[in-house]
Amino acid sequence: MDIRTYIDQLAAKGRYHFTTAEAITALGSSPVAVRAAIRRLQGKVRVATPLRGFHLIVPPEYRAIGCLPADQFVPELMENLGLAYYVGLLSAASLHGSAHQAPMVFQTVVKLNRPKIRCGRVQVEFVARRNVNEIPTVQKNTLRGNLRVSTPEATLFDLAGYPSHAGGLSNVVMILSELEENIDAAKLLAETEHSPLPWTQRLGYLLERAGASRLAAPLAEHVASRAKEYVPLRPRKSIARVKRDPRWKLLINEDVEAEL
């Protein structure tokens, strides 16, 4: 069997990924010959390699982007690497109905930092969160299987916790206003157990800026009973000569305005 027959058989079974080791076993050829055959198919955009040793079969409709869309291979890639993950931040917000800004990269949350993956015109960014296994997720269907995505409530906390990965605080406010109707206030409050207290302080403030008072009110009670110190609204930014917000115990070191 040659490499073309091999990938055609995989695709016929609905499987669009394979490893170098699997191809060597299936073809019964030397590693050098199999890798050379894979490289030839890469040159014709029949195969893409987002990570060394892990390959994708690229059907005709995706050859213009040189890769499968990220949502069609990230679950298989994470399984191959043995890593817990969930799709988060702007990518999760988009999947939950935010149409404000299509993410330029596919954002995946894992336990430890990893380099960004570039596969043709597709980019996958990894964001580290140590308690990735504790964050509640939902399943979203894709053409190739199921995708693990943070719940709408957990997504809001990630957006507030990682504003530099979410287009800035003003962009977060806009997304909050779009997702507000889909958020369960009790589930949002429960999410405070998984996140640092400053994230709750920041999220509550941003929810009020987004006009989502029904969601902010329970968080305000949580903050009032626990927060002892003022923290910056924008992490790692100067807090000299800033206003204080006593409701959220925040140092307002950035003007936040939603783009309507």
N, C-alpha and C positions, 0 to 999 in steps of 0.2 A: 504494500500500500504506500502511495506517495502522500506528501503533505497536503496537496489539494483535496484528495479523496478523504483524508482524515478530517479536515476541517468541514468539508461538506457533510460528512456523516454526523459530526457533532451538531452542526446547525440544523440538520434534519430532525434531530432529537430535541431541539429547542435549547441547546447549550452553546453559548457564545463565548466561552472562555476555556483556556487550557493552560497548563504549565509546561515548561520545557521538559521536565522530567516525565510528564504524562505522554508527551509527543515522542520522546525517545523510546519509551516502552512500547507504545502503539505501533510505531514505524519499524522498530527493530533495527534501527540504524545507529551509527556512532553519534555521540554528542556533537562532534564537529560538523557532521553532515546535516544533522537536524537543525542546528543553529543557523547554518548557511541557508537552508531551505526556508526557515522562518524569516530571515533577513530579506530574501528575495520577495516573499509575499508582503513584507513591510514596505518595500519599495513600490509595490503596486497597490498599496493601501488596502490589501485584503486582510491584513493582520496589523494590529496596533499593540504596543507594549507599554502600558502605563507604569509598570514596575518590572525591574529585571526578573526574568523567569516566569512572569505572569503575562499572558497574552490574550487578546480579544479578537474575535472574528468580526470584521467590519462589513456589514451588508451594504449593497449599493447605495441605499438611501442615506447612509451616513458617511460615505467616503469623502464628501466635500469638507466635512469637519475633521476627517482623519482619525476618528475614534467613535466608540459608542458614547451616547450621552452618559454623564456621570451616574445618574440614577439607575442606569441599567447594568452597571458593573461594580459600583462601590460595595454592595452587600457581599458579592462573591470575593472581591478583593480583601475585605475585612475578614471573611471566613478563612481565606487562604493564609492570611497573616496571623490568625488566631487572636484578633483584637476585638474587644467590645467597642461599640460605636453607636452613635445616632446622628441623623441629619439634624442640624440645628441652625440657629441664628437666622440670617436672611433667607437661606434656602428653605428652612422649616416654615418661616413666615409666609413665603411665597406659596408653599404647598397647603398652608392653612387659609389662603385666600387673600393675602396682601398683594395688591397689584401696583403699589406705589413705585417700586424700583426693582426690576428684575436683577437678581444677583449675577455679577460677572463671573464669580467662581462658585463652585459647589462646596458648601461649608459642612464639614464633618467633624463631630466632636469625638475625641478619643482621650485616653487617660494621660498620655504623654505627648509632647510636641513631636511632630514629624514634618519633614520637608514637604513643600507643596508638590503635587503631581501635575505634570503637563503631558497631555496625550492629544496630539494634533491641536485642535483649537479648544479642547476641553481642559479646564483647570479644576483641581480638587485641593481645597485648603483645609488643613487640619488645625483644630483649636483644642488645646489641652484643658481637660477638666478632670480632676483626680477622682471624683465620685461619679464617674460616667455610668457605672452600673446601677446607681440609685435613682437616676433621673427617669421619671415615667415617660413612656413612649407609646405611640400608636403605629399601626401598620398601614402603609400606603402601597397600593398596587402599582406596579410598573409593567412594561411590556415583557420584562424578563423575570419578574418575581415580586417579592415583597421588600419594602424599604422601611427601615426603622426610623421614625421621626419623633422628635420631642413633642409632647402634648402642647396645645396652644398655651397653657398656663406656664409650663416649663420654658417654652420658647420666649415668653415675655421676660422671664428672669435672666435668661442668657443674653437677650438684647440689652438689658440694663447693666448686666455684669461685664459685658465685653463691648462697650460702645465703639471702640476703635475698629472692631470687626463688623460693625453694623452701620457704617456710614455716618457716625456721629450722633450726638444726643438729639438734635433736631429731627434727624431722619427716624430715630427710634420713636419719637413722639408721633410722627405721622403714621408709622406702622401700627402703633398702639391704638390710634383712633380707628384704623381700618379693622383691626381684629377684635375690638372691644365687645362687640355683640356676641362673639363666639366664646367668650371667656366665662367660666364658672367661678364666681367670687369665692366660694368655699374651697374649691380646688386650688385657686391662686393662693389663698392664705396658707393652705397646707404645704405649698411649695417653699414656704419660708424655712422649713426644716432642712431643706437640701442646699440652701444658699447662704452665704455670709450676710450678716445683718446689714452692712452698707449697701448691698444689692437691693434689699427691701426698702431701705430709705430712699435710694435713688429711683427705684421703680415707682414707688408711691408718688413721689414728686412729679415724675414724668407722666404718670396716669392722670394726675390733676391737670397738668398742662394740656393733655389730650382730651380733656372734658369727660373723663371716665371716673366720676366721683364715686359711683357705686362700688367700683373695684378698689379705689384708693382708701375708702373709709376703714375697712377691716385691717388694712395694712398699717394705717395710722395708729390704730389701737395697739397693734403688735409692736410698732416702733416705740410708742410712748411708754410701754411697760418694760422695754429692754435697752433702748439706746441710752448710753451715758455720755458719749462724746460726740462732738460734731465731726463729720467726715466730709471730704471734698465731693461735690457733685461730679466733677470730671476728674477721674484719677490721674495722677502724675502731671497735674497742671498747677501753676502757682495759686496759692491761697492768700496771698498778701492783699490787704485792703478789699475784702469781699464782704458781701451781705450775708447775714445768717438767716436761715429759715428754721425757726424753733419747732414748727410742727414736725418736720422731718429730720431735725438735727443735722442740717446740711450747710456746708459753706458753698454759696452759690458763686462758683468761679467760672461760669460760662453762661452766656445768654442762650436760652433755648426757645426757638420759635419753630413751630410746625409749618412746613410749606404746604399751603392749601392749594 
